[in-house]
Amino acid sequence: MNGKKVVVTKKFNIKKFFKKIVNKVKKIVVLIIDKYKSLDKLYQTIIKAWIILLFVLCIFLIVLSTKSKDLSSYYEWEDYLEAQAILYAKDNDIVAPGNKPLIISDDALAIENYIDKDAPSNTCLSYVKVYFSYDNDSETGAGEYKSEAYINCKKYTTLGYSENKK
């Protein structure tokens, strides 16, 4: 044979593969049902209770996970507002007198093009409190900006929204 190796490949049949898997799963399910039926009524009741409990727990976890995903956009919006408000205060060298917070509305940030008004702020009312804290060496006037964003939407309101607006 001229030194060439001939490799014979077997064609993979995916239909047969899945039929085998389905048949094996059917056999396992039938075996489990037969074992279940052979148990005492007490054990059958205990198994039913555990299945119901696991089902309810799964539903609860699914609902909880979708709820936290829904809220994550609001948390991201708060973080974005805080960052943009600090940028606005730095760019304009704004410091509120007497260590009081500077309150910046989302409208002010939108007018100055620091945020896109088509974002969640169009359905939410929001504002940011910006603080400037001086370093220990207050003669140089050095310090840093800190901020807290508060938003009020239909499905979410930041804790302290109403109290902190003053």
N, C-alpha and C positions, 0 to 999 in steps of 0.2 A: 504494500500500500504506500507508496511514494513518501512515506514518513509523515503523513498528515493524520492527525487524530480526528476522529469523527465523534462529535458530541451529540447525543440524542437527548432532546429535551422533551419532557412530558408536558402537554398542554394543560394548563390549570383551568378547571371548570368551576367557575364561581357559583353557579346554580347548585351543583352537587355539594359544594362546600357548605353553603347556607342551609340546604336541605338536611344535611347531617347534623348541623348545629341545632336546627329547629327540632329535629327528632330526638336528640339527646336532651334538650330542654324539656320537651313534652314528657319524656320518660321520668325525668327528675321530678317534675311537677306532679305527675300521677303517683309516684312513690311517696312524695311528701303528703299528698292528700290521703292516700291509703293509711299512712302512719298516723296522721291526724285523726282520722275516723276511728282508728283502733284504740285511741286514748279514752280515758274516763271523761265524763262530762265536766268534772271539776277542772281537769287540765285543759280541756278544750276552751272553757270559759276564761281561764288564766291567759291562754295564748291569744284569744280574741281581744282581751283587755289590753295586752301589750301591743298588739297590732294597731288597735285604735289609738293608744297613747303615742306610739311612734308616728302614726299618720298625722295626728294633731300637732305634734312637735315639729314635724317637717313643714306643715302648712304655716305654723307660727314663725319658723325661721325664714321661710320664703317671704312672708309678709314683712317681717322685720328687716330683711336685707333690701327689699325694694323701697321701704320707707327711708332707710338711711341713704340709699342712692338718690332719692328724691331731694333729701335735705342737703346733700353734698354740693349741689349747685348754689344753694344759698350761702353755705360756708365759704365756697370759692369766691362768691360775689363780695362777701364781707372782707375777705383777705385782699381782694383786688381794690376795693374802695379804700381800705387802709393804706395800701401802698401808693395809690394815686393821690390821696390827700396829703401824704407826707411829701411826695414829689411836688405837688402844688405849693405847699407851704415853703419848701426849700427854694424852689424856683423864684418865688416872690418875696423871699426873706420875711415871712410872716411869723411873728411870735406874739402870742396873746399877752397882754400886760399882767403882771402880778401872779405868774405861774397858774393862771386860769386857762382852761382849755379853750381852744379856738374851735368853734363849731362850723363845719363846712358842709353845705347841703350837696346832694347829688346833682341838683340843678346847676349850682355854681361850678362843679367839676365838669359837667357836660358843656356849659357855655364856654369854658376855657379849653375845651377839647382834651380834657384829661381822661374822660370816660366816654363811652359810646352810649348815648341816651336810648338806643334801641335794645340795649341789654336788659337784664332783669329790672333795672331801675324804672323802666316805663310802666311796669305793673306794681312796683313797690315804692314806698316812700323810704328814703334813707338819708342818713347824715353821718358824719364822722367827727369825732372829737380828737383834735390833735393837740398834744402836749409837747412843750419843749422843756427838757430837764437839763439844767446846767451841770457841767462837770464840777468837781471840787474846786478847781481853779477858775472861779467865776470872773476874774479880771480879764481873761482872754475872751470871754463870751462863748467859749466852746461848750458844746453839749450835743444832745441828740433829740430827734423827734420820736415820739411814740404816738400811737393812734388806737382808737377803738371805734369800730364801725357798728352802726345800729340800723337794722332794716325792718320794715313792717310790710309784709305781703299777706295775701289771702291765706296761704298754707303755713306760713312761718313768720314769727316775730322774734327778734333778738331780745333776750332777757334784759330788762331794764330800758327798753326803747322809750317808753313814755316818761319815766322818771329822769333819765339822763338828758333829755332834750333841752332842759332849762339852762 
